[in-house]
Amino acid sequence: MKARRKPKLAVWKFASCDGCQLTLLDCEDELLAVADVVEIANFPEASREVARGPYDLSLVEGSITTPHDAERIRTIRKQSKFLVSIGACATAGGIQALRNFRNVREFLSIVYARPDYIDTLPHSTPIADHVFVDFELRGCPISKVQLVELISAFLGNRKPNISSHSVCVECKLRGNTCVMIANKVPCLGPVTHAGCDALCPSYNRGCFGCFGPKETPNTSSLSHQWSNGLSASDRDIVHAYRTFNAYAEAFKKEATTHEP
């Protein structure tokens, strides 16, 4: 009897810090279980062995920052049955997308002795700006629990069971006292996608928005509360939204509203 072919899993890197790939390696026992049912065909962070495509599931970390990146992601898309972007860089351009609000050529002339050698795009953009993405997994870095659920879902040919509610719900589930109400600390929790288990608010720190904007976030209402109830300046609001997910549409739009 012919043995059933294992699905091929590939992990790809673009402009990023590798943190989301390290989350996959940090799965340890779960990763060993996954390795029993899939063929890890391409994962340079874990192995030098590379199997040729096509691939059943591709996990893509990092943003597109060069013409070569843009061409390479199109090739990967053609080779992949399902393609999932993982992490803030792949889903929103990452921290490097802060360059999108300035002229990148000015940076090149300051940093590099020969800027004419640098071949880069004017913007750092998410994977979905270039190819069709089957699913986006948020976070900086991504959640280990969500990652395992996502891989299990695609292997089982079902939709990933990943909640779309805000960090505030996670705070309530943990029994946290609201840091904005009790301590007057600015917090992005009401507009941020869940996934971190309310890590920062659990230590009396405001949410930094690592998982990007939730579905239909009311950023203008939150900014109004910051301005009137917490005495936050426009500069404070711009800095809050321009971090790991600065180029995510909702955060980008709200920050731009408060720029001088």
Secondary structure as the mmCIF struct_conf table of DSSP 4:
data_model
#
loop_
_struct_conf.conf_type_id
_struct_conf.id
_struct_conf.beg_label_comp_id
_struct_conf.beg_label_asym_id
_struct_conf.beg_label_seq_id
_struct_conf.end_label_comp_id
_struct_conf.end_label_asym_id
_struct_conf.end_label_seq_id
HELX_LH_PP_P HELX_LH_PP_P1 LYS A 2 PRO A 7
STRN STRN1 LYS A 8 LYS A 13
STRN STRN2 ALA A 15 ALA A 15
BEND BEND1 SER A 16 SER A 16
BEND BEND2 ASP A 18 ASP A 18
HELX_RH_AL_P HELX_RH_AL_P1 GLY A 19 LEU A 25
TURN_TY1_P TURN_TY1_P1 ASP A 26 GLU A 28
HELX_RH_AL_P HELX_RH_AL_P2 ASP A 29 VAL A 37
BEND BEND3 VAL A 38 VAL A 38
STRN STRN3 GLU A 39 ASN A 42
TURN_TY1_P TURN_TY1_P2 PRO A 44 ALA A 46
BEND BEND4 ARG A 48 ARG A 48
STRN STRN4 VAL A 50 VAL A 50
BEND BEND5 GLY A 53 GLY A 53
STRN STRN5 TYR A 55 GLU A 61
BEND BEND6 GLY A 62 GLY A 62
STRN STRN6 SER A 63 ILE A 64
BEND BEND7 THR A 66 THR A 66
HELX_RH_AL_P HELX_RH_AL_P3 PRO A 67 GLN A 79
STRN STRN7 SER A 80 ILE A 86
HELX_RH_AL_P HELX_RH_AL_P4 GLY A 87 ALA A 92
HELX_RH_3T_P HELX_RH_3T_P1 ILE A 95 PHE A 101
BEND BEND8 ARG A 102 ARG A 102
HELX_RH_AL_P HELX_RH_AL_P5 VAL A 104 VAL A 111
BEND BEND9 ALA A 113 ALA A 113
HELX_RH_3T_P HELX_RH_3T_P2 PRO A 115 TYR A 117
BEND BEND10 PRO A 122 HIS A 123
STRN STRN8 THR A 125 THR A 125
HELX_RH_3T_P HELX_RH_3T_P3 ILE A 127 ASP A 129
TURN_TY1_P TURN_TY1_P3 HIS A 130 HIS A 130
BEND BEND11 VAL A 131 VAL A 131
BEND BEND12 ASP A 134 ASP A 134
STRN STRN9 PHE A 135 LEU A 137
STRN STRN10 GLY A 139 GLY A 139
TURN_TY1_P TURN_TY1_P4 CYS A 140 PRO A 141
STRN STRN11 ILE A 142 ILE A 142
HELX_RH_AL_P HELX_RH_AL_P6 LYS A 144 LEU A 155
TURN_TY1_P TURN_TY1_P5 GLY A 156 ASN A 157
BEND BEND13 ARG A 158 ARG A 158
STRN STRN12 SER A 166 SER A 166
HELX_RH_AL_P HELX_RH_AL_P7 VAL A 167 ARG A 174
TURN_TY1_P TURN_TY1_P6 GLY A 175 GLY A 175
HELX_LH_PP_P HELX_LH_PP_P2 ASN A 176 CYS A 178
HELX_RH_AL_P HELX_RH_AL_P8 VAL A 179 ASN A 183
HELX_RH_3T_P HELX_RH_3T_P4 GLY A 189 VAL A 191
STRN STRN13 THR A 192 HIS A 193
BEND BEND14 ALA A 194 ALA A 194
BEND BEND15 CYS A 196 CYS A 196
BEND BEND16 ALA A 198 ALA A 198
TURN_TY1_P TURN_TY1_P7 LEU A 199 CYS A 200
HELX_RH_3T_P HELX_RH_3T_P5 PRO A 201 TYR A 203
TURN_TY1_P TURN_TY1_P8 ASN A 204 ASN A 204
TURN_TY1_P TURN_TY1_P9 CYS A 210 PHE A 211
STRN STRN14 PRO A 213 PRO A 213
BEND BEND17 GLU A 215 THR A 216
HELX_RH_AL_P HELX_RH_AL_P9 THR A 219 GLY A 229
BEND BEND18 LEU A 230 LEU A 230
HELX_RH_AL_P HELX_RH_AL_P10 ASP A 234 TYR A 241
BEND BEND19 ARG A 242 THR A 243
TURN_TY1_P TURN_TY1_P10 PHE A 244 TYR A 247
BEND BEND20 ALA A 248 ALA A 248
HELX_RH_AL_P HELX_RH_AL_P11 GLU A 249 THR A 257
TURN_TY1_P TURN_TY1_P11 HIS A 258 HIS A 258
#
